Amino acid sequence: MTNSSLPFVLVAENSVIGTISLVLQSLAKYAPFASIYLVVPDSQVNEFQAHASADVVVVNESIVMPGWSVERVGRRLGVYSWRAGWYYQQFLKLSFGNFLECENYVIWDADTVMLQEFDFVLDGRVQMNSSVRFNKPYFDTYQKLFNEFPPVKKSLISQFMFIDTAILSEMLAKIRNNSSSSHWADGVLDQLPLSSPSEFSEYEVYGNYMALHYPDKFEMTRINWFLYGSEILPELRGVDLETLESVFEGFSCVAFERHHRKSVLKKIYAYFVYYLRIGG
């Protein structure tokens, strides 16, 4: 299954305004028949509509998860309340299938530009892209949520993921049933030890659940992608999609993550990855 006819969901807020036009242009080029949904804070709908073409559906985040907000999540995070938006975006991505009532959809990170078309499903198996990143608390949380060990020994965080909504709904129901909470997102928050700022990943949880419970529908793959686009091109104003395709030739997609803290070691690593084209 290629990009055609699939709903793509991007959850965004105004820190990606400088990138979102290029992201949407890239999806229009490499996923021309896909439906694009941009989920944003209610107060930013007009701002994002100004950067989106008429065929992109801009959705108020409050209708995707009724009764939820950044503030509600933040109240559960103690000293890490400043990470509320990051957690809330993940919950919105996992709630989207129920909101749209679709069989499948693709989570696509709103800071990531697609540079070539690739398959999300081959021979009935979802292609789960691996990554060099690994954060142990994500896997610890998985074990707490399901009382089982996550089977995948590599990270599955790579800016996008194909979602089977029936499997996702089953997974979220188990999270809810394994907790004393009435909503699965509260069930997730209940399990966070709050000993570090990043303790849950929608990609790691869904990918490992599928690998363990639906191995016949799961396959590890390695699409060559680049995380550190902002280290190579720190300013995107005036840059077009054709330029990005040239600068990042050899990569399937490139992310422009926003990091407040820069380091010399990170920049060296980014250039190492970039010039060797090893990706991930």
Secondary structure, 3 states (H helix, E strand, C coil): CCCCCCEEEEECCHHHHHHHHHHHHHHHHHCCCCEEEEEECHHHHHHHHCCCCCCEEEEEHHHHCCCCCHHHHHCCCHHHHHHHHHHHHHHHHHHHHHHHCCCEEEEECCCEEECCCCCCEECCEEEEECECCCCHHHHHHHHHHHCCCCCCCCECCCCEEEEEHHHHHHHHHHHHHCCCCCCHHHHHHHHCCCCCCCCCCHHHHHHHHHHHHCHHHEEEECCCEECEHHHHCCCCCCCCHHHHHHHCCCCCEEEECCCCCCCHHHHHHHHHHHHHCCCC
